[in-house]
Amino acid sequence: MDGARDSEIAMGGYQPYHLATRQPARGQIHGFRLGLWYEHLGMLDDTFLKPENEDCIRKVNQIADKYWDLYSSETLEGDLPGHLLRYPIGISSEGNVTELPGTEFFPDTKARVLDCSYQDLQRCNDMVRMLMLTVLNL
């Protein structure tokens, strides 16, 4: 978030009387999340009711891939249905970050997808590997 490009805001929310101990949490934070997802994905889906479920994760990634494909196509006719797009990088099983084939630059620009030096990329790859090990508890 250096301010040179689009901005993001991360926030956490907690409602002590809406915990998913006996039943799914359905407080105001749940409604807020669904509203944000509708804004960014341009749709609602039953899988969004359980964001911790792998089906939900797959669905969101599928939509983001579709929107990237639309955005990066030769002709973009009209507005995109939503504005959550996949960032056009690949991450190998070893944790190496690479640009996807044919995506050295963002569409219609000379802005590089991986705009960093080799050393920066190596540091990024090392951080991704550490994160993967942490998530996988290895």
C-alpha positions as a Markdown table, in Angstrom:
| # | Residue | x | y | z |
|---|---|---|---|---|
| 1 | Met | 0.0 | 0.0 | 0.0 |
| 2 | Asp | 2.5 | 2.6 | -1.1 |
| 3 | Gly | -0.1 | 4.8 | -2.8 |
| 4 | Ala | 1.4 | 4.5 | -6.3 |
| 5 | Arg | -1.4 | 2.2 | -7.5 |
| 6 | Asp | -4.9 | 1.1 | -6.5 |
| 7 | Ser | -5.5 | 1.0 | -2.8 |
| 8 | Glu | -6.7 | -1.8 | -0.5 |
| 9 | Ile | -7.9 | -1.7 | 3.0 |
| 10 | Ala | -7.6 | -4.7 | 5.3 |
| 11 | Met | -9.9 | -4.9 | 8.3 |
| 12 | Gly | -10.9 | -7.5 | 10.9 |
| 13 | Gly | -14.3 | -7.7 | 12.5 |
| 14 | Tyr | -15.5 | -9.5 | 15.6 |
| 15 | Gln | -18.9 | -9.9 | 17.1 |
| 16 | Pro | -18.7 | -11.9 | 20.4 |
| 17 | Tyr | -22.4 | -12.9 | 20.2 |
| 18 | His | -22.1 | -14.2 | 16.7 |
| 19 | Leu | -19.5 | -17.0 | 16.9 |
| 20 | Ala | -19.7 | -20.1 | 14.8 |
| 21 | Thr | -19.7 | -22.5 | 17.8 |
| 22 | Arg | -23.0 | -24.2 | 17.4 |
| 23 | Gln | -24.3 | -22.7 | 14.2 |
| 24 | Pro | -22.9 | -20.5 | 11.4 |
| 25 | Ala | -22.2 | -16.9 | 12.5 |
| 26 | Arg | -24.8 | -14.6 | 10.9 |
| 27 | Gly | -24.3 | -11.2 | 12.4 |
| 28 | Gln | -23.7 | -7.8 | 10.8 |
| 29 | Ile | -20.1 | -8.8 | 9.8 |
| 30 | His | -21.5 | -11.7 | 7.8 |
| 31 | Gly | -23.8 | -9.3 | 6.0 |
| 32 | Phe | -21.0 | -6.8 | 5.5 |
| 33 | Arg | -18.8 | -9.5 | 3.9 |
| 34 | Leu | -21.6 | -10.6 | 1.6 |
| 35 | Gly | -22.1 | -7.0 | 0.5 |
| 36 | Leu | -18.4 | -6.5 | -0.2 |
| 37 | Trp | -18.3 | -9.8 | -2.1 |
| 38 | Tyr | -21.3 | -8.7 | -4.2 |
| 39 | Glu | -19.7 | -5.4 | -4.9 |
| 40 | His | -16.4 | -7.0 | -6.1 |
| 41 | Leu | -17.7 | -10.2 | -7.7 |
| 42 | Gly | -20.9 | -8.8 | -9.2 |
| 43 | Met | -23.0 | -11.7 | -8.0 |
| 44 | Leu | -24.2 | -13.7 | -5.0 |
| 45 | Asp | -23.8 | -17.5 | -4.7 |
| 46 | Asp | -24.8 | -20.0 | -2.0 |
| 47 | Thr | -21.2 | -21.0 | -1.6 |
| 48 | Phe | -20.4 | -17.5 | -0.2 |
| 49 | Leu | -22.4 | -18.4 | 2.9 |
| 50 | Lys | -19.5 | -20.6 | 4.1 |
| 51 | Pro | -16.3 | -18.6 | 3.2 |
| 52 | Glu | -14.2 | -21.2 | 5.1 |
| 53 | Asn | -15.2 | -23.9 | 2.7 |
| 54 | Glu | -13.0 | -25.0 | -0.1 |
| 55 | Asp | -15.9 | -24.8 | -2.5 |
| 56 | Cys | -16.2 | -21.1 | -1.7 |
| 57 | Ile | -12.5 | -20.6 | -2.3 |
| 58 | Arg | -12.6 | -22.4 | -5.6 |
| 59 | Lys | -15.7 | -20.4 | -6.7 |
| 60 | Val | -14.1 | -17.0 | -5.9 |
| 61 | Asn | -10.9 | -18.0 | -7.7 |
| 62 | Gln | -12.9 | -19.3 | -10.7 |
| 63 | Ile | -14.7 | -15.9 | -10.9 |
| 64 | Ala | -11.5 | -13.9 | -10.5 |
| 65 | Asp | -9.9 | -16.0 | -13.3 |
| 66 | Lys | -12.9 | -15.4 | -15.6 |
| 67 | Tyr | -12.8 | -11.7 | -15.0 |
| 68 | Trp | -9.0 | -11.6 | -15.7 |
| 69 | Asp | -9.6 | -13.5 | -19.0 |
| 70 | Leu | -12.3 | -11.0 | -19.9 |
| 71 | Tyr | -10.1 | -8.0 | -19.0 |
| 72 | Ser | -7.0 | -9.3 | -20.8 |
| 73 | Ser | -8.8 | -10.4 | -24.0 |
| 74 | Glu | -8.1 | -8.8 | -27.3 |
| 75 | Thr | -11.4 | -6.9 | -27.2 |
| 76 | Leu | -13.1 | -5.7 | -24.1 |
| 77 | Glu | -16.7 | -4.8 | -24.9 |
| 78 | Gly | -18.5 | -3.1 | -22.1 |
| 79 | Asp | -17.9 | -3.2 | -18.4 |
| 80 | Leu | -16.7 | -6.2 | -16.5 |
| 81 | Pro | -19.4 | -8.0 | -14.4 |
| 82 | Gly | -17.3 | -7.5 | -11.3 |
| 83 | His | -13.9 | -6.1 | -10.5 |
| 84 | Leu | -12.1 | -8.8 | -8.5 |
| 85 | Leu | -9.5 | -10.1 | -11.0 |
| 86 | Arg | -6.8 | -12.7 | -10.6 |
| 87 | Tyr | -3.3 | -11.1 | -10.4 |
| 88 | Pro | -1.5 | -12.6 | -13.4 |
| 89 | Ile | 1.2 | -14.5 | -11.7 |
| 90 | Gly | 1.9 | -18.1 | -11.1 |
| 91 | Ile | 3.3 | -19.7 | -7.9 |
| 92 | Ser | 5.0 | -23.1 | -8.3 |
| 93 | Ser | 4.7 | -25.9 | -5.8 |
| 94 | Glu | 8.2 | -24.9 | -4.7 |
| 95 | Gly | 6.9 | -21.3 | -4.0 |
| 96 | Asn | 8.6 | -19.6 | -7.0 |
| 97 | Val | 6.7 | -16.6 | -8.3 |
| 98 | Thr | 6.6 | -16.2 | -12.1 |
| 99 | Glu | 4.6 | -14.2 | -14.6 |
| 100 | Leu | 2.0 | -16.2 | -16.6 |
| 101 | Pro | 2.9 | -16.9 | -20.2 |
| 102 | Gly | 2.1 | -13.9 | -22.4 |
| 103 | Thr | 1.6 | -11.5 | -19.4 |
| 104 | Glu | 4.9 | -9.6 | -19.2 |
| 105 | Phe | 2.8 | -6.4 | -19.2 |
| 106 | Phe | -0.7 | -5.5 | -18.1 |
| 107 | Pro | -3.1 | -5.2 | -21.1 |
| 108 | Asp | -2.7 | -2.0 | -23.2 |
| 109 | Thr | 0.2 | -0.7 | -21.0 |
| 110 | Lys | 3.9 | -1.0 | -20.6 |
| 111 | Ala | 3.5 | -1.7 | -16.8 |
| 112 | Arg | 5.3 | -4.9 | -16.0 |
| 113 | Val | 3.4 | -7.6 | -14.1 |
| 114 | Leu | 6.5 | -8.4 | -12.1 |
| 115 | Asp | 8.1 | -5.0 | -11.8 |
| 116 | Cys | 11.0 | -5.9 | -9.6 |
| 117 | Ser | 14.7 | -6.8 | -9.7 |
| 118 | Tyr | 16.0 | -10.3 | -9.6 |
| 119 | Gln | 16.9 | -9.8 | -5.9 |
| 120 | Asp | 13.4 | -8.6 | -5.1 |
| 121 | Leu | 11.9 | -11.6 | -6.9 |
| 122 | Gln | 14.2 | -13.9 | -4.9 |
| 123 | Arg | 13.1 | -12.3 | -1.6 |
| 124 | Cys | 9.5 | -12.6 | -2.7 |
| 125 | Asn | 10.0 | -16.3 | -3.6 |
| 126 | Asp | 11.5 | -16.9 | -0.2 |
| 127 | Met | 8.6 | -15.2 | 1.6 |
| 128 | Val | 6.1 | -17.2 | -0.4 |
| 129 | Arg | 7.9 | -20.5 | 0.5 |
| 130 | Met | 7.9 | -19.5 | 4.2 |
| 131 | Leu | 4.2 | -18.7 | 4.0 |
| 132 | Met | 3.4 | -22.0 | 2.3 |
| 133 | Leu | 5.4 | -23.9 | 5.0 |
| 134 | Thr | 3.5 | -22.0 | 7.7 |
| 135 | Val | 0.1 | -22.6 | 6.2 |
| 136 | Leu | 0.8 | -26.3 | 5.5 |
| 137 | Asn | 2.4 | -26.7 | 9.0 |
| 138 | Leu | 5.5 | -28.3 | 7.6 |
